Amino acid sequence: MIQKYPDSKKEIDALYYLGLSYKNIDNKDKAIDALEMLLEKYPTTRQADEAKKLMATFK
């Protein structure tokens, strides 16, 4: 979905849940990639705040 519809209004949630899903299967690198993309494109959203919290668990 992200590649096919890059500016969809649902992209914010898609990136967050993609990062969360990768975290849940212990794929840290891909999780970080998705969450960093979310933070770059949508830094002032609620999902960005959640992404920051999620990324803090990787340290």
mmJSON file of the N, C-alpha and C atoms, coordinates in Angstrom:
{"data_MODEL":{"atom_site":{
"group_PDB":["ATOM","ATOM","ATOM","ATOM","ATOM","ATOM","ATOM","ATOM","ATOM","ATOM","ATOM","ATOM","ATOM","ATOM","ATOM","ATOM","ATOM","ATOM","ATOM","ATOM","ATOM","ATOM","ATOM","ATOM","ATOM","ATOM","ATOM","ATOM","ATOM","ATOM","ATOM","ATOM","ATOM","ATOM","ATOM","ATOM","ATOM","ATOM","ATOM","ATOM","ATOM","ATOM","ATOM","ATOM","ATOM","ATOM","ATOM","ATOM","ATOM","ATOM","ATOM","ATOM","ATOM","ATOM","ATOM","ATOM","ATOM","ATOM","ATOM","ATOM","ATOM","ATOM","ATOM","ATOM","ATOM","ATOM","ATOM","ATOM","ATOM","ATOM","ATOM","ATOM","ATOM","ATOM","ATOM","ATOM","ATOM","ATOM","ATOM","ATOM","ATOM","ATOM","ATOM","ATOM","ATOM","ATOM","ATOM","ATOM","ATOM","ATOM","ATOM","ATOM","ATOM","ATOM","ATOM","ATOM","ATOM","ATOM","ATOM","ATOM","ATOM","ATOM","ATOM","ATOM","ATOM","ATOM","ATOM","ATOM","ATOM","ATOM","ATOM","ATOM","ATOM","ATOM","ATOM","ATOM","ATOM","ATOM","ATOM","ATOM","ATOM","ATOM","ATOM","ATOM","ATOM","ATOM","ATOM","ATOM","ATOM","ATOM","ATOM","ATOM","ATOM","ATOM","ATOM","ATOM","ATOM","ATOM","ATOM","ATOM","ATOM","ATOM","ATOM","ATOM","ATOM","ATOM","ATOM","ATOM","ATOM","ATOM","ATOM","ATOM","ATOM","ATOM","ATOM","ATOM","ATOM","ATOM","ATOM","ATOM","ATOM","ATOM","ATOM","ATOM","ATOM","ATOM","ATOM","ATOM","ATOM","ATOM","ATOM","ATOM","ATOM","ATOM","ATOM","ATOM","ATOM"],
"id":[1,2,3,4,5,6,7,8,9,10,11,12,13,14,15,16,17,18,19,20,21,22,23,24,25,26,27,28,29,30,31,32,33,34,35,36,37,38,39,40,41,42,43,44,45,46,47,48,49,50,51,52,53,54,55,56,57,58,59,60,61,62,63,64,65,66,67,68,69,70,71,72,73,74,75,76,77,78,79,80,81,82,83,84,85,86,87,88,89,90,91,92,93,94,95,96,97,98,99,100,101,102,103,104,105,106,107,108,109,110,111,112,113,114,115,116,117,118,119,120,121,122,123,124,125,126,127,128,129,130,131,132,133,134,135,136,137,138,139,140,141,142,143,144,145,146,147,148,149,150,151,152,153,154,155,156,157,158,159,160,161,162,163,164,165,166,167,168,169,170,171,172,173,174,175,176,177],
"type_symbol":["N","C","C","N","C","C","N","C","C","N","C","C","N","C","C","N","C","C","N","C","C","N","C","C","N","C","C","N","C","C","N","C","C","N","C","C","N","C","C","N","C","C","N","C","C","N","C","C","N","C","C","N","C","C","N","C","C","N","C","C","N","C","C","N","C","C","N","C","C","N","C","C","N","C","C","N","C","C","N","C","C","N","C","C","N","C","C","N","C","C","N","C","C","N","C","C","N","C","C","N","C","C","N","C","C","N","C","C","N","C","C","N","C","C","N","C","C","N","C","C","N","C","C","N","C","C","N","C","C","N","C","C","N","C","C","N","C","C","N","C","C","N","C","C","N","C","C","N","C","C","N","C","C","N","C","C","N","C","C","N","C","C","N","C","C","N","C","C","N","C","C","N","C","C","N","C","C"],
"label_atom_id":["N","CA","C","N","CA","C","N","CA","C","N","CA","C","N","CA","C","N","CA","C","N","CA","C","N","CA","C","N","CA","C","N","CA","C","N","CA","C","N","CA","C","N","CA","C","N","CA","C","N","CA","C","N","CA","C","N","CA","C","N","CA","C","N","CA","C","N","CA","C","N","CA","C","N","CA","C","N","CA","C","N","CA","C","N","CA","C","N","CA","C","N","CA","C","N","CA","C","N","CA","C","N","CA","C","N","CA","C","N","CA","C","N","CA","C","N","CA","C","N","CA","C","N","CA","C","N","CA","C","N","CA","C","N","CA","C","N","CA","C","N","CA","C","N","CA","C","N","CA","C","N","CA","C","N","CA","C","N","CA","C","N","CA","C","N","CA","C","N","CA","C","N","CA","C","N","CA","C","N","CA","C","N","CA","C","N","CA","C","N","CA","C","N","CA","C","N","CA","C","N","CA","C","N","CA","C"],
"label_alt_id":[null,null,null,null,null,null,null,null,null,null,null,null,null,null,null,null,null,null,null,null,null,null,null,null,null,null,null,null,null,null,null,null,null,null,null,null,null,null,null,null,null,null,null,null,null,null,null,null,null,null,null,null,null,null,null,null,null,null,null,null,null,null,null,null,null,null,null,null,null,null,null,null,null,null,null,null,null,null,null,null,null,null,null,null,null,null,null,null,null,null,null,null,null,null,null,null,null,null,null,null,null,null,null,null,null,null,null,null,null,null,null,null,null,null,null,null,null,null,null,null,null,null,null,null,null,null,null,null,null,null,null,null,null,null,null,null,null,null,null,null,null,null,null,null,null,null,null,null,null,null,null,null,null,null,null,null,null,null,null,null,null,null,null,null,null,null,null,null,null,null,null,null,null,null,null,null,null],
"label_comp_id":["MET","MET","MET","ILE","ILE","ILE","GLN","GLN","GLN","LYS","LYS","LYS","TYR","TYR","TYR","PRO","PRO","PRO","ASP","ASP","ASP","SER","SER","SER","LYS","LYS","LYS","LYS","LYS","LYS","GLU","GLU","GLU","ILE","ILE","ILE","ASP","ASP","ASP","ALA","ALA","ALA","LEU","LEU","LEU","TYR","TYR","TYR","TYR","TYR","TYR","LEU","LEU","LEU","GLY","GLY","GLY","LEU","LEU","LEU","SER","SER","SER","TYR","TYR","TYR","LYS","LYS","LYS","ASN","ASN","ASN","ILE","ILE","ILE","ASP","ASP","ASP","ASN","ASN","ASN","LYS","LYS","LYS","ASP","ASP","ASP","LYS","LYS","LYS","ALA","ALA","ALA","ILE","ILE","ILE","ASP","ASP","ASP","ALA","ALA","ALA","LEU","LEU","LEU","GLU","GLU","GLU","MET","MET","MET","LEU","LEU","LEU","LEU","LEU","LEU","GLU","GLU","GLU","LYS","LYS","LYS","TYR","TYR","TYR","PRO","PRO","PRO","THR","THR","THR","THR","THR","THR","ARG","ARG","ARG","GLN","GLN","GLN","ALA","ALA","ALA","ASP","ASP","ASP","GLU","GLU","GLU","ALA","ALA","ALA","LYS","LYS","LYS","LYS","LYS","LYS","LEU","LEU","LEU","MET","MET","MET","ALA","ALA","ALA","THR","THR","THR","PHE","PHE","PHE","LYS","LYS","LYS"],
"label_asym_id":["A","A","A","A","A","A","A","A","A","A","A","A","A","A","A","A","A","A","A","A","A","A","A","A","A","A","A","A","A","A","A","A","A","A","A","A","A","A","A","A","A","A","A","A","A","A","A","A","A","A","A","A","A","A","A","A","A","A","A","A","A","A","A","A","A","A","A","A","A","A","A","A","A","A","A","A","A","A","A","A","A","A","A","A","A","A","A","A","A","A","A","A","A","A","A","A","A","A","A","A","A","A","A","A","A","A","A","A","A","A","A","A","A","A","A","A","A","A","A","A","A","A","A","A","A","A","A","A","A","A","A","A","A","A","A","A","A","A","A","A","A","A","A","A","A","A","A","A","A","A","A","A","A","A","A","A","A","A","A","A","A","A","A","A","A","A","A","A","A","A","A","A","A","A","A","A","A"],
"label_entity_id":["1","1","1","1","1","1","1","1","1","1","1","1","1","1","1","1","1","1","1","1","1","1","1","1","1","1","1","1","1","1","1","1","1","1","1","1","1","1","1","1","1","1","1","1","1","1","1","1","1","1","1","1","1","1","1","1","1","1","1","1","1","1","1","1","1","1","1","1","1","1","1","1","1","1","1","1","1","1","1","1","1","1","1","1","1","1","1","1","1","1","1","1","1","1","1","1","1","1","1","1","1","1","1","1","1","1","1","1","1","1","1","1","1","1","1","1","1","1","1","1","1","1","1","1","1","1","1","1","1","1","1","1","1","1","1","1","1","1","1","1","1","1","1","1","1","1","1","1","1","1","1","1","1","1","1","1","1","1","1","1","1","1","1","1","1","1","1","1","1","1","1","1","1","1","1","1","1"],
"label_seq_id":[1,1,1,2,2,2,3,3,3,4,4,4,5,5,5,6,6,6,7,7,7,8,8,8,9,9,9,10,10,10,11,11,11,12,12,12,13,13,13,14,14,14,15,15,15,16,16,16,17,17,17,18,18,18,19,19,19,20,20,20,21,21,21,22,22,22,23,23,23,24,24,24,25,25,25,26,26,26,27,27,27,28,28,28,29,29,29,30,30,30,31,31,31,32,32,32,33,33,33,34,34,34,35,35,35,36,36,36,37,37,37,38,38,38,39,39,39,40,40,40,41,41,41,42,42,42,43,43,43,44,44,44,45,45,45,46,46,46,47,47,47,48,48,48,49,49,49,50,50,50,51,51,51,52,52,52,53,53,53,54,54,54,55,55,55,56,56,56,57,57,57,58,58,58,59,59,59],
"pdbx_PDB_ins_code":[null,null,null,null,null,null,null,null,null,null,null,null,null,null,null,null,null,null,null,null,null,null,null,null,null,null,null,null,null,null,null,null,null,null,null,null,null,null,null,null,null,null,null,null,null,null,null,null,null,null,null,null,null,null,null,null,null,null,null,null,null,null,null,null,null,null,null,null,null,null,null,null,null,null,null,null,null,null,null,null,null,null,null,null,null,null,null,null,null,null,null,null,null,null,null,null,null,null,null,null,null,null,null,null,null,null,null,null,null,null,null,null,null,null,null,null,null,null,null,null,null,null,null,null,null,null,null,null,null,null,null,null,null,null,null,null,null,null,null,null,null,null,null,null,null,null,null,null,null,null,null,null,null,null,null,null,null,null,null,null,null,null,null,null,null,null,null,null,null,null,null,null,null,null,null,null,null],
"Cartn_x":[0.815,0.0,0.867,1.923,2.775,3.433,3.869,4.504,3.488,2.331,1.332,0.617,0.392,-0.31,0.523,1.653,2.582,2.045,1.049,0.529,-0.888,-1.241,-2.552,-2.676,-3.885,-4.129,-3.908,-3.929,-3.735,-2.261,-1.392,0.032,0.596,0.118,0.62,0.418,-0.811,-1.096,-0.359,-0.297,0.378,1.844,2.521,3.932,4.096,3.212,3.312,3.11,2.058,1.778,2.777,3.363,4.441,5.64,6.005,7.098,6.808,5.598,5.199,5.245,4.772,4.782,6.206,7.085,8.483,9.107,8.768,9.289,8.819,7.552,6.975,7.58,8.17,8.838,10.361,10.795,12.216,13.046,12.459,13.208,13.439,14.405,14.681,15.006,15.819,16.241,15.064,14.195,13.04,12.039,11.92,11.042,11.526,12.815,13.381,13.211,13.411,13.228,11.808,10.815,9.419,9.107,9.569,9.276,10.007,11.23,11.955,11.287,10.751,10.032,8.801,8.096,6.936,7.355,8.438,8.901,9.34,9.938,10.356,9.168,8.2,7.087,5.983,5.802,4.684,5.138,6.057,6.665,5.741,4.628,3.776,2.499,2.472,1.265,1.335,0.174,0.098,0.898,0.854,1.584,3.092,3.542,4.97,5.378,4.524,4.81,4.903,3.98,4.004,5.236,5.615,6.797,8.054,8.148,9.302,9.376,8.231,8.188,8.624,8.123,8.452,9.945,10.502,11.925,12.797,12.326,13.075,13.232,12.35,12.451,13.555,14.096,15.166,16.532,16.656,17.974,18.363],
"Cartn_y":[-1.177,0.0,1.251,1.244,2.418,2.745,1.727,1.957,2.331,1.709,1.954,3.288,3.673,4.915,5.713,6.266,6.89,8.094,8.782,9.956,9.747,8.503,8.175,8.699,9.068,9.519,8.385,7.169,6.012,5.646,6.359,6.04,6.178,7.149,7.356,6.095,5.59,4.373,3.177,3.099,1.967,1.911,3.056,3.079,2.683,3.195,2.855,1.35,0.812,-0.608,-1.513,-1.027,-1.778,-1.87,-0.736,-0.736,-1.62,-1.546,-2.374,-3.856,-4.185,-5.582,-6.116,-5.314,-5.74,-5.903,-5.026,-5.161,-6.479,-6.798,-8.005,-9.292,-9.243,-10.432,-10.293,-9.372,-9.163,-8.774,-7.964,-7.437,-5.953,-5.688,-4.338,-3.358,-3.76,-2.85,-2.359,-3.265,-2.867,-2.061,-2.389,-1.622,-0.182,-0.014,1.328,2.086,1.423,2.073,2.632,1.823,2.259,3.404,3.287,4.315,5.62,5.524,6.74,7.436,6.663,7.261,8.007,7.403,8.059,9.367,9.339,10.536,11.631,11.253,12.238,12.903,12.099,12.617,13.247,12.755,13.193,13.445,14.373,14.539,15.074,15.688,16.304,15.514,14.261,13.456,12.623,12.157,11.259,9.983,9.491,8.277,8.501,9.705,10.011,9.93,10.427,10.318,8.856,8.043,6.609,5.937,6.361,5.793,6.085,7.279,7.633,6.716,6.481,5.588,4.17,3.723,2.385,2.262,3.285,3.254,3.275,3.9,3.95,2.561,1.637,0.276,-0.525,-0.035,-0.742,-0.51,0.465,0.818,-0.023],
"Cartn_z":[0.0,0.0,0.0,0.775,0.891,-0.446,-1.152,-2.447,-3.516,-3.492,-4.524,-4.32,-3.069,-2.738,-1.725,-2.145,-1.2,-0.437,-0.962,-0.26,0.268,0.471,1.008,2.437,2.809,4.183,5.182,4.693,5.568,5.724,5.027,5.082,6.496,7.233,8.603,9.431,9.443,10.207,9.632,8.303,7.663,8.08,8.1,8.495,9.96,10.816,12.237,12.446,11.865,12.078,11.366,10.294,9.646,10.6,11.187,12.156,13.356,13.86,15.0,14.638,13.457,13.015,12.896,12.302,12.202,13.584,14.506,15.871,16.485,16.272,16.864,16.322,15.132,14.599,14.696,15.543,15.835,14.609,13.727,12.593,12.866,13.718,14.207,13.077,12.13,11.062,10.229,9.833,9.026,9.86,11.129,12.017,12.102,12.302,12.402,11.09,9.969,8.662,8.519,8.848,8.716,9.671,10.906,11.894,11.587,11.082,10.707,9.523,8.592,7.466,7.977,8.921,9.52,10.183,10.947,11.644,10.677,9.569,8.564,7.891,7.481,6.701,7.547,8.769,9.606,11.048,11.259,12.585,13.678,13.316,14.338,14.616,14.204,14.396,15.672,16.072,17.234,16.975,15.741,15.393,15.492,15.198,15.342,16.809,17.695,19.133,19.55,19.054,19.372,18.759,17.562,16.904,17.722,18.271,19.109,20.332,20.951,22.123,21.732,20.593,20.125,19.81,19.172,18.837,20.097,21.133,22.397,23.004,22.665,23.203,22.539,21.423,20.716,21.345,22.2,22.741,23.914],
"occupancy":[1.0,1.0,1.0,1.0,1.0,1.0,1.0,1.0,1.0,1.0,1.0,1.0,1.0,1.0,1.0,1.0,1.0,1.0,1.0,1.0,1.0,1.0,1.0,1.0,1.0,1.0,1.0,1.0,1.0,1.0,1.0,1.0,1.0,1.0,1.0,1.0,1.0,1.0,1.0,1.0,1.0,1.0,1.0,1.0,1.0,1.0,1.0,1.0,1.0,1.0,1.0,1.0,1.0,1.0,1.0,1.0,1.0,1.0,1.0,1.0,1.0,1.0,1.0,1.0,1.0,1.0,1.0,1.0,1.0,1.0,1.0,1.0,1.0,1.0,1.0,1.0,1.0,1.0,1.0,1.0,1.0,1.0,1.0,1.0,1.0,1.0,1.0,1.0,1.0,1.0,1.0,1.0,1.0,1.0,1.0,1.0,1.0,1.0,1.0,1.0,1.0,1.0,1.0,1.0,1.0,1.0,1.0,1.0,1.0,1.0,1.0,1.0,1.0,1.0,1.0,1.0,1.0,1.0,1.0,1.0,1.0,1.0,1.0,1.0,1.0,1.0,1.0,1.0,1.0,1.0,1.0,1.0,1.0,1.0,1.0,1.0,1.0,1.0,1.0,1.0,1.0,1.0,1.0,1.0,1.0,1.0,1.0,1.0,1.0,1.0,1.0,1.0,1.0,1.0,1.0,1.0,1.0,1.0,1.0,1.0,1.0,1.0,1.0,1.0,1.0,1.0,1.0,1.0,1.0,1.0,1.0,1.0,1.0,1.0,1.0,1.0,1.0],
"B_iso_or_equiv":[0.0,0.0,0.0,0.0,0.0,0.0,0.0,0.0,0.0,0.0,0.0,0.0,0.0,0.0,0.0,0.0,0.0,0.0,0.0,0.0,0.0,0.0,0.0,0.0,0.0,0.0,0.0,0.0,0.0,0.0,0.0,0.0,0.0,0.0,0.0,0.0,0.0,0.0,0.0,0.0,0.0,0.0,0.0,0.0,0.0,0.0,0.0,0.0,0.0,0.0,0.0,0.0,0.0,0.0,0.0,0.0,0.0,0.0,0.0,0.0,0.0,0.0,0.0,0.0,0.0,0.0,0.0,0.0,0.0,0.0,0.0,0.0,0.0,0.0,0.0,0.0,0.0,0.0,0.0,0.0,0.0,0.0,0.0,0.0,0.0,0.0,0.0,0.0,0.0,0.0,0.0,0.0,0.0,0.0,0.0,0.0,0.0,0.0,0.0,0.0,0.0,0.0,0.0,0.0,0.0,0.0,0.0,0.0,0.0,0.0,0.0,0.0,0.0,0.0,0.0,0.0,0.0,0.0,0.0,0.0,0.0,0.0,0.0,0.0,0.0,0.0,0.0,0.0,0.0,0.0,0.0,0.0,0.0,0.0,0.0,0.0,0.0,0.0,0.0,0.0,0.0,0.0,0.0,0.0,0.0,0.0,0.0,0.0,0.0,0.0,0.0,0.0,0.0,0.0,0.0,0.0,0.0,0.0,0.0,0.0,0.0,0.0,0.0,0.0,0.0,0.0,0.0,0.0,0.0,0.0,0.0,0.0,0.0,0.0,0.0,0.0,0.0],
"pdbx_formal_charge":[null,null,null,null,null,null,null,null,null,null,null,null,null,null,null,null,null,null,null,null,null,null,null,null,null,null,null,null,null,null,null,null,null,null,null,null,null,null,null,null,null,null,null,null,null,null,null,null,null,null,null,null,null,null,null,null,null,null,null,null,null,null,null,null,null,null,null,null,null,null,null,null,null,null,null,null,null,null,null,null,null,null,null,null,null,null,null,null,null,null,null,null,null,null,null,null,null,null,null,null,null,null,null,null,null,null,null,null,null,null,null,null,null,null,null,null,null,null,null,null,null,null,null,null,null,null,null,null,null,null,null,null,null,null,null,null,null,null,null,null,null,null,null,null,null,null,null,null,null,null,null,null,null,null,null,null,null,null,null,null,null,null,null,null,null,null,null,null,null,null,null,null,null,null,null,null,null],
"auth_seq_id":[1,1,1,2,2,2,3,3,3,4,4,4,5,5,5,6,6,6,7,7,7,8,8,8,9,9,9,10,10,10,11,11,11,12,12,12,13,13,13,14,14,14,15,15,15,16,16,16,17,17,17,18,18,18,19,19,19,20,20,20,21,21,21,22,22,22,23,23,23,24,24,24,25,25,25,26,26,26,27,27,27,28,28,28,29,29,29,30,30,30,31,31,31,32,32,32,33,33,33,34,34,34,35,35,35,36,36,36,37,37,37,38,38,38,39,39,39,40,40,40,41,41,41,42,42,42,43,43,43,44,44,44,45,45,45,46,46,46,47,47,47,48,48,48,49,49,49,50,50,50,51,51,51,52,52,52,53,53,53,54,54,54,55,55,55,56,56,56,57,57,57,58,58,58,59,59,59],
"auth_comp_id":["MET","MET","MET","ILE","ILE","ILE","GLN","GLN","GLN","LYS","LYS","LYS","TYR","TYR","TYR","PRO","PRO","PRO","ASP","ASP","ASP","SER","SER","SER","LYS","LYS","LYS","LYS","LYS","LYS","GLU","GLU","GLU","ILE","ILE","ILE","ASP","ASP","ASP","ALA","ALA","ALA","LEU","LEU","LEU","TYR","TYR","TYR","TYR","TYR","TYR","LEU","LEU","LEU","GLY","GLY","GLY","LEU","LEU","LEU","SER","SER","SER","TYR","TYR","TYR","LYS","LYS","LYS","ASN","ASN","ASN","ILE","ILE","ILE","ASP","ASP","ASP","ASN","ASN","ASN","LYS","LYS","LYS","ASP","ASP","ASP","LYS","LYS","LYS","ALA","ALA","ALA","ILE","ILE","ILE","ASP","ASP","ASP","ALA","ALA","ALA","LEU","LEU","LEU","GLU","GLU","GLU","MET","MET","MET","LEU","LEU","LEU","LEU","LEU","LEU","GLU","GLU","GLU","LYS","LYS","LYS","TYR","TYR","TYR","PRO","PRO","PRO","THR","THR","THR","THR","THR","THR","ARG","ARG","ARG","GLN","GLN","GLN","ALA","ALA","ALA","ASP","ASP","ASP","GLU","GLU","GLU","ALA","ALA","ALA","LYS","LYS","LYS","LYS","LYS","LYS","LEU","LEU","LEU","MET","MET","MET","ALA","ALA","ALA","THR","THR","THR","PHE","PHE","PHE","LYS","LYS","LYS"],
"auth_asym_id":["A","A","A","A","A","A","A","A","A","A","A","A","A","A","A","A","A","A","A","A","A","A","A","A","A","A","A","A","A","A","A","A","A","A","A","A","A","A","A","A","A","A","A","A","A","A","A","A","A","A","A","A","A","A","A","A","A","A","A","A","A","A","A","A","A","A","A","A","A","A","A","A","A","A","A","A","A","A","A","A","A","A","A","A","A","A","A","A","A","A","A","A","A","A","A","A","A","A","A","A","A","A","A","A","A","A","A","A","A","A","A","A","A","A","A","A","A","A","A","A","A","A","A","A","A","A","A","A","A","A","A","A","A","A","A","A","A","A","A","A","A","A","A","A","A","A","A","A","A","A","A","A","A","A","A","A","A","A","A","A","A","A","A","A","A","A","A","A","A","A","A","A","A","A","A","A","A"],
"auth_atom_id":["N","CA","C","N","CA","C","N","CA","C","N","CA","C","N","CA","C","N","CA","C","N","CA","C","N","CA","C","N","CA","C","N","CA","C","N","CA","C","N","CA","C","N","CA","C","N","CA","C","N","CA","C","N","CA","C","N","CA","C","N","CA","C","N","CA","C","N","CA","C","N","CA","C","N","CA","C","N","CA","C","N","CA","C","N","CA","C","N","CA","C","N","CA","C","N","CA","C","N","CA","C","N","CA","C","N","CA","C","N","CA","C","N","CA","C","N","CA","C","N","CA","C","N","CA","C","N","CA","C","N","CA","C","N","CA","C","N","CA","C","N","CA","C","N","CA","C","N","CA","C","N","CA","C","N","CA","C","N","CA","C","N","CA","C","N","CA","C","N","CA","C","N","CA","C","N","CA","C","N","CA","C","N","CA","C","N","CA","C","N","CA","C","N","CA","C","N","CA","C","N","CA","C","N","CA","C"],
"pdbx_PDB_model_num":[1,1,1,1,1,1,1,1,1,1,1,1,1,1,1,1,1,1,1,1,1,1,1,1,1,1,1,1,1,1,1,1,1,1,1,1,1,1,1,1,1,1,1,1,1,1,1,1,1,1,1,1,1,1,1,1,1,1,1,1,1,1,1,1,1,1,1,1,1,1,1,1,1,1,1,1,1,1,1,1,1,1,1,1,1,1,1,1,1,1,1,1,1,1,1,1,1,1,1,1,1,1,1,1,1,1,1,1,1,1,1,1,1,1,1,1,1,1,1,1,1,1,1,1,1,1,1,1,1,1,1,1,1,1,1,1,1,1,1,1,1,1,1,1,1,1,1,1,1,1,1,1,1,1,1,1,1,1,1,1,1,1,1,1,1,1,1,1,1,1,1,1,1,1,1,1,1]
}}}
